[in-house]
């Protein structure tokens, strides 16, 4: 099956009360772990690439890795998506270079400027058969080159969503309801709570329209502990409770982004391997268990959090 767009994928997710996992990829082992999990659970899949990933691994290598995944998983619909495209030029490069979906993130701009930039991307993308995700509201945290302080973050204003979607023609909308980028989403001792009232109001104003959650890693404590017990230093790393993500998936959220959890699984596994096998130096020796950890992590997300197993 060739790469697809999210159009049919999101329609089924909205009607079925589940969300499709959007997993960030940076190298071969991450792509393999994610796609093997999707193949075993027969789940649709979004593989997404950030600007930082393109700079690290090269656009062409990443596209070819994802294309290889479509050959290995011929029965699984797979989307290749640009995560947090910072400008029109980056989005255009990905559209021209084989991506089937792009995100333009002009959420830090005033509303009218966000609309103007997003509309320009949408027009070019739609002319080339590509779908567009946009963003309203600003998430706190750090992910690659996206860095927003807590003071500068802002919840999405539901009264703006209708105008934004109508004027831009975007195909899905990322909103800010309390998730955050990175592994340090909440202060220790606090009870994380997403703003479901904002999500509900947005869905009332945009009935049937697919909503996206960024910064939705749960930061599994077993991997934080594994990292810290094997030479790491990650005190106070806290993520979004998985039961709240499942609730969001039952509502209007059709796409949930997961990145930090993959990094934690990979890093924890590698640190543990090195501690237990100090004489080993073959990358295949420590990358294989890291790949297995990512696969197990993604299977758990697909089945227990997203609710999209068997939906391909």
CORDALIN-V896292 format. One record per pair of residues at least 12 apart in sequence whose ideal C-beta (glycine too) atoms are under 7 Angstrom apart, sorted by sequence separation. I is the first residue (numbers start at 1). GAP is how many residues later the second one is. If there is no record, write none. Layout:
i:I gap:GAP
i:I gap:GAP
This chain:
i:66 gap:12
i:82 gap:12
i:106 gap:12
i:161 gap:12
i:199 gap:12
i:274 gap:12
i:34 gap:13
i:49 gap:13
i:91 gap:13
i:104 gap:13
i:140 gap:13
i:224 gap:13
i:273 gap:13
i:66 gap:14
i:104 gap:14
i:138 gap:14
i:139 gap:14
i:138 gap:15
i:178 gap:15
i:179 gap:15
i:31 gap:16
i:118 gap:16
i:138 gap:16
i:178 gap:16
i:270 gap:16
i:273 gap:16
i:63 gap:17
i:82 gap:17
i:85 gap:17
i:104 gap:17
i:137 gap:17
i:177 gap:17
i:178 gap:17
i:80 gap:18
i:81 gap:18
i:85 gap:18
i:137 gap:18
i:177 gap:18
i:219 gap:18
i:47 gap:19
i:80 gap:19
i:84 gap:19
i:85 gap:19
i:86 gap:19
i:102 gap:19
i:137 gap:19
i:156 gap:19
i:219 gap:19
i:80 gap:20
i:81 gap:20
i:82 gap:20
i:83 gap:20
i:85 gap:20
i:136 gap:20
i:156 gap:20
i:219 gap:20
i:269 gap:20
i:270 gap:20
i:79 gap:21
i:81 gap:21
i:82 gap:21
i:84 gap:21
i:155 gap:21
i:156 gap:21
i:177 gap:21
i:218 gap:21
i:269 gap:21
i:25 gap:22
i:47 gap:22
i:79 gap:22
i:81 gap:22
i:154 gap:22
i:155 gap:22
i:177 gap:22
i:217 gap:22
i:218 gap:22
i:102 gap:23
i:153 gap:23
i:217 gap:23
i:218 gap:23
i:20 gap:24
i:21 gap:24
i:22 gap:24
i:23 gap:24
i:24 gap:24
i:25 gap:24
i:136 gap:24
i:216 gap:24
i:218 gap:24
i:266 gap:24
i:269 gap:24
i:21 gap:25
i:23 gap:25
i:136 gap:25
i:20 gap:26
i:22 gap:26
i:24 gap:26
i:26 gap:27
i:175 gap:27
i:266 gap:27
i:25 gap:28
i:102 gap:28
i:104 gap:28
i:107 gap:28
i:136 gap:28
i:265 gap:28
i:266 gap:28
i:24 gap:29
i:88 gap:29
i:95 gap:29
i:101 gap:29
i:107 gap:29
i:216 gap:29
i:265 gap:29
i:26 gap:30
i:27 gap:30
i:91 gap:30
i:95 gap:30
i:100 gap:30
i:101 gap:30
i:102 gap:30
i:103 gap:30
i:104 gap:30
i:105 gap:30
i:107 gap:30
i:108 gap:30
i:185 gap:30
i:26 gap:31
i:45 gap:31
i:47 gap:31
i:99 gap:31
i:107 gap:31
i:44 gap:32
i:88 gap:32
i:92 gap:32
i:101 gap:32
i:262 gap:32
i:265 gap:32
i:44 gap:33
i:45 gap:33
i:46 gap:33
i:47 gap:33
i:48 gap:33
i:49 gap:33
i:50 gap:33
i:51 gap:33
i:88 gap:33
i:95 gap:33
i:181 gap:33
i:31 gap:34
i:35 gap:34
i:39 gap:34
i:49 gap:34
i:50 gap:34
i:63 gap:34
i:134 gap:34
i:179 gap:34
i:181 gap:34
i:9 gap:35
i:31 gap:35
i:38 gap:35
i:46 gap:35
i:48 gap:35
i:51 gap:35
i:63 gap:35
i:95 gap:35
i:146 gap:35
i:179 gap:35
i:180 gap:35
i:213 gap:35
i:262 gap:35
i:134 gap:36
i:173 gap:36
i:175 gap:36
i:179 gap:36
i:183 gap:36
i:261 gap:36
i:25 gap:37
i:28 gap:37
i:35 gap:37
i:39 gap:37
i:133 gap:37
i:136 gap:37
i:139 gap:37
i:179 gap:37
i:227 gap:37
i:31 gap:38
i:35 gap:38
i:38 gap:38
i:59 gap:38
i:132 gap:38
i:133 gap:38
i:137 gap:38
i:138 gap:38
i:143 gap:38
i:172 gap:38
i:173 gap:38
i:174 gap:38
i:51 gap:39
i:132 gap:39
i:133 gap:39
i:134 gap:39
i:135 gap:39
i:136 gap:39
i:137 gap:39
i:141 gap:39
i:142 gap:39
i:143 gap:39
i:173 gap:39
i:232 gap:39
i:6 gap:40
i:131 gap:40
i:139 gap:40
i:140 gap:40
i:141 gap:40
i:142 gap:40
i:155 gap:40
i:158 gap:40
i:172 gap:40
i:174 gap:40
i:213 gap:40
i:216 gap:40
i:224 gap:40
i:227 gap:40
i:231 gap:40
i:133 gap:41
i:139 gap:41
i:141 gap:41
i:161 gap:41
i:165 gap:41
i:211 gap:41
i:212 gap:41
i:216 gap:41
i:217 gap:41
i:219 gap:41
i:220 gap:41
i:223 gap:41
i:227 gap:41
i:230 gap:41
i:139 gap:42
i:156 gap:42
i:211 gap:42
i:215 gap:42
i:216 gap:42
i:217 gap:42
i:219 gap:42
i:223 gap:42
i:226 gap:42
i:230 gap:42
i:155 gap:43
i:158 gap:43
i:162 gap:43
i:211 gap:43
i:212 gap:43
i:213 gap:43
i:214 gap:43
i:217 gap:43
i:218 gap:43
i:258 gap:43
i:141 gap:44
i:158 gap:44
i:161 gap:44
i:162 gap:44
i:165 gap:44
i:210 gap:44
i:213 gap:44
i:217 gap:44
i:220 gap:44
i:227 gap:44
i:161 gap:45
i:210 gap:45
i:219 gap:45
i:223 gap:45
i:226 gap:45
i:230 gap:45
i:122 gap:46
i:156 gap:46
i:192 gap:46
i:226 gap:46
i:122 gap:47
i:158 gap:47
i:119 gap:48
i:122 gap:48
i:188 gap:48
i:192 gap:48
i:203 gap:48
i:111 gap:49
i:115 gap:49
i:119 gap:49
i:192 gap:49
i:199 gap:49
i:203 gap:49
i:118 gap:50
i:119 gap:50
i:188 gap:50
i:194 gap:50
i:202 gap:50
i:256 gap:50
i:183 gap:51
i:196 gap:51
i:200 gap:51
i:115 gap:52
i:118 gap:52
i:184 gap:52
i:186 gap:52
i:199 gap:52
i:115 gap:53
i:184 gap:53
i:185 gap:53
i:199 gap:53
i:183 gap:54
i:184 gap:54
i:185 gap:54
i:194 gap:54
i:185 gap:55
i:183 gap:56
i:249 gap:57
i:249 gap:58
i:22 gap:59
i:24 gap:59
i:246 gap:59
i:245 gap:60
i:179 gap:61
i:246 gap:61
i:84 gap:62
i:242 gap:63
i:3 gap:67
i:2 gap:68
i:9 gap:68
i:1 gap:69
i:9 gap:70
i:1 gap:73
i:4 gap:73
i:6 gap:73
i:1 gap:74
i:4 gap:74
i:5 gap:74
i:141 gap:74
i:3 gap:75
i:4 gap:75
i:139 gap:75
i:1 gap:76
i:3 gap:76
i:139 gap:76
i:3 gap:77
i:183 gap:77
i:182 gap:78
i:133 gap:79
i:183 gap:81
i:172 gap:82
i:172 gap:83
i:52 gap:92
i:51 gap:93
i:52 gap:93
i:50 gap:94
i:51 gap:94
i:5 gap:95
i:6 gap:95
i:4 gap:96
i:5 gap:96
i:3 gap:97
i:143 gap:116
i:7 gap:124
i:5 gap:125
i:6 gap:125
i:5 gap:126
i:10 gap:162
i:7 gap:164
i:6 gap:165
i:6 gap:166
i:14 gap:194
i:14 gap:196
i:10 gap:200
i:46 gap:209
i:19 gap:230
i:18 gap:231
i:30 gap:232
i:17 gap:233
i:22 gap:233
i:19 gap:234
i:20 gap:234
i:22 gap:234
i:19 gap:235
i:20 gap:235
i:21 gap:235
i:22 gap:235
i:23 gap:235
i:24 gap:235
i:77 gap:235
i:19 gap:236
i:22 gap:236
i:76 gap:236
i:19 gap:237
i:21 gap:237
i:75 gap:237
i:14 gap:238
i:24 gap:238
i:23 gap:239
i:14 gap:240
i:13 gap:241
i:10 gap:244
i:10 gap:245
i:29 gap:258
i:33 gap:258
i:37 gap:258
i:41 gap:258
i:32 gap:259
i:36 gap:259
i:40 gap:259
i:43 gap:259
i:34 gap:260
i:29 gap:261
i:33 gap:261
i:37 gap:261
i:41 gap:261
i:29 gap:262
i:33 gap:262
i:37 gap:262
i:41 gap:262
i:30 gap:264
i:34 gap:264
i:38 gap:264
i:44 gap:264
i:33 gap:265
i:37 gap:265
i:43 gap:265
i:43 gap:266
i:42 gap:267
i:44 gap:267
i:41 gap:268
i:42 gap:268
i:43 gap:268
i:44 gap:268
i:41 gap:269
i:43 gap:269
i:42 gap:270
i:23 gap:275
i:21 gap:277
i:21 gap:280
i:21 gap:281
i:21 gap:285
i:20 gap:286
i:19 gap:287
i:21 gap:287
i:18 gap:288
i:20 gap:288
i:18 gap:289
i:19 gap:289
i:18 gap:290
i:18 gap:293
i:13 gap:295
i:16 gap:295
i:12 gap:299
